[in-house]
Amino acid sequence: MTEITQLFQYNTLGALMAGLYEGTMTIGELLKHGDLGIGTLDSVDGELIVLDGKAYQAKGDKTIVELTDDIKVPYAAVVPHQAEVVFKQKFTASDKELEDRIESYFDGQNLFRSIKITGEFPKMHVRMIPRAKSGTRFVEVSQNQPEYTEENVKGTIVGIWTPEMFHGVSVAGYHLHFISEDFTFGGHVLDFIIDNGTVEIGAIDQLNQSFPVQDRKFLFADLDIEALKKDIDVAE
């Protein structure tokens, strides 16, 4: 029997956009569901990067810390990454050029994919969402997020490609985070140039969508879904 690869997503990006920032799932529980992924931390304090079964936080002050199991997240997506397609990137390419090449390997446009890109990057441009108070719209917080660019850095991009039909549950297209080989630099990927690397594309068969069912703020939040989708387009 073929093994099923399941994407586990805790909460929705739409809820995060609405300002529901309180961490309600621990890193320890999250990592039971996957070894590669992305998300954010309690009070949207930086970017969550899950690589090889370990969780890291890229903070707005340009530091990286490994997270203990008790730290909580309001939103995250992880998967037990299994590469279905692997190819070498042996020439210089922009993020858009590499993404087009990745998508050429897709068998259809309506399935999630896990993405892992390890290589050498002449340019890596990232941002880290700053800590915010619950209730502040994410799109407002994102207008003041610190951005950093590093040159000639080695490291790994991890993330999820989401089909258009799931926009709002997550962000349609690529949601990628980066962490350097020496674990000193990382964040939400804005753009990059790659010189040389290895690209892995993982097939995802199922989506396990979990919700913070004990969080009364989530249960009774009155969400403007169309406005939230527009906020995702601006913020992500």
N, C-alpha and C positions, 0 to 999 in steps of 0.2 A: 504494500500500500504506500502511495506517495505521501511523504510527510507534508503537512499543511503549514505554511508560513503565515503567521498572524501578526498584523500590526495592532499594537495596543495603544489606544489613545485615551488619555485621561482628560476629561472635560472637553470643551470645544473652544476654538479660537474666537468664535463669536462672543462667548461668555467673557473671555479675557478682554476683548475689545470694549465690553460694557463696563469694565472696571472691577470685575470680580477677581481680586488678586490674592485672596487669602489662601495660603498653602494648606491643602487638605489630604494629600497623599505623601507618604514618606518615600525617600529615595530607595530605602531598603525594599519596600513593596514594589516600587516601579521597576527595579532591576530584575525582579522575578520574571518579568514579561519580555525582556529583550536586552541585547548587548550593544545596540547602536540606536542613537536617536537624538532628539532635540526637545527644547521646552524653555521654561523660565522658572524662577524661584519665587518663594513667598514675597509678596509686595513687588512683584516683577523686578526683583533686584538682580539684574544681569541676565546672562544667557546660559542655559543648560546645554552641556555637550556630553553625550554618552558615547564612549568609544571603548571597544573591547571589554565591555562589562563594567566599566568604571565611570563615575559621574563627576563632571567638573563644572565649576562656575566661572564664567568670564565676567568680571566686574567692570563697572564704569571707570574705575581708576586704573584700568589696563593691567590688572593682575588676574592670575588664575589660581583657584584653589580646588583641591580634590574634596568632594563632599562626603560626609559621613551618612550612615543609613538613616539617622533620625531627622535630617533636614527635609522640609516639606515643599511640595510644588503645587501650584494651582492649575498648571497645564503642562502636558508633556506627551510625546509620542515616541515609542520605542518598538524595536522589532528584533527578533533573533536573525540577524542578517545572514543570508545565504546567497552568495553570488551566483547568478544564473549566466551573466555575461561578464567577461573580464577582457579588457583590452589595454594596450600600452599607448600612452600619449607621448609621441617622440618628437613633436614639433611644437613651436610656440603657438598658443591659442588664447583667445579671450574667453571669458566666461560664457558669452553667448555662442561662440563657435564651438566650444566643448559641449555645451548643453544641446546644441543641434545635433552633434555627433552622437551623444548619448541617446537622444530620442529616435535616431535612425534605427536603433536596436529594439525599440519597443514593438511588441506584438499587439497593436491596438492602443487606444488612448483612454480607456476606461478602467484601468487597474492602477492601484498604488504601486510604487517602486521604492526600494531602499537604495540609497546612493552612498558610496564610499570612494573618495578620491585621495590617494596618497601621492605626494610628489613635491616638486620644487616650483616655487611660485616667485617670479620676479616682482610681482605686486599682489598684495592681499589687502583689501579694503573691507573693514568690518565696523559694526556698531554694537554697543551694549546698552540695552534699555536701562534707564536709571530707576532706582527705587522710587515708588510712588504710593500715595495714600489710596486705599480702597475707595472706589466710586469715581475717581478721576478717569475720564475716557482715555483709553490707550493711545488713540490718535493724538491727543493733546500731549501726553507724556513723550511720545516719539518725536515730537518737534524739537525737543531739547536733549536728544540722546547724544552722547559723545561718540565720535567716529575716529578711527585710527587707520593708518596705512603703514604697512611694513614692506620693505623691499628685500628680495632674495631670502625668503623664509621657506623652510621645509616644514611640512606638516600634513594634516589630514582634514579633509572636508567630509562631514557626515550629514545626512539629511534624508528627507522624504520628498518624493514627487507625487503630487495629488491630482487626480482627475478633476476637470472643470465641474462635474456634477456634485462634487463634495466641497465646493467653495463655501466657506462659512463654517463648516465643520473644521476645516483647516484652510490653508491658503492654497488656491489652485496653482499648479506648477511646482516650482522648486522652493523648498524651505531648507536652507543649508546653513550649518554652523561650522566654524573652523577652529582647530587647535594646533598649535605649533608642535614640532617634534620634541622640543625641550620643555613643553608645557608652561611657557611664559607669555604667550600671546594667543588671543582667540576672540571669537564673538560671532555675531550674526553676519553672514556673508552678504556684502553689497555688490562687489564686483572683484574680479581677479584676472591675472594672467598666469598661465601655467606653461612651463618650459618642458618638463619631463615628468611622467608619472604613470600610475596604474589606476584605472577606473574600474570599479565593480558596480554592477547593477543587479539588485536582488528582486526577484519576483515576490509579490505579496498576494496571497490567496484570499485572506479574510481580514475584515476590520472588526476589532473588538472595542467598541465605544463604551467607556466607563464614565460614570457621572458622580459628582460629590453629593450623594444622596442624603448625607447628614448635615449638609450646609444649608441652613434656612435662607441665607441670602441668595443662593443659587435657585433654590426651589421656588421662591416667590418673586424673583426678578422679572420685571416687565420690560422685555427686550424689543427694541425696534429692529427687526431682522434686516430690512433693506438698508437702513442707516449703518448697521454693523458691517454689512458686506462692503459698503463704500469705504468705511473706516479701514477695513483690512486692505483694500486696494491702495490706500494712501500710506498706511503704516508699514506694510510688509513689502 
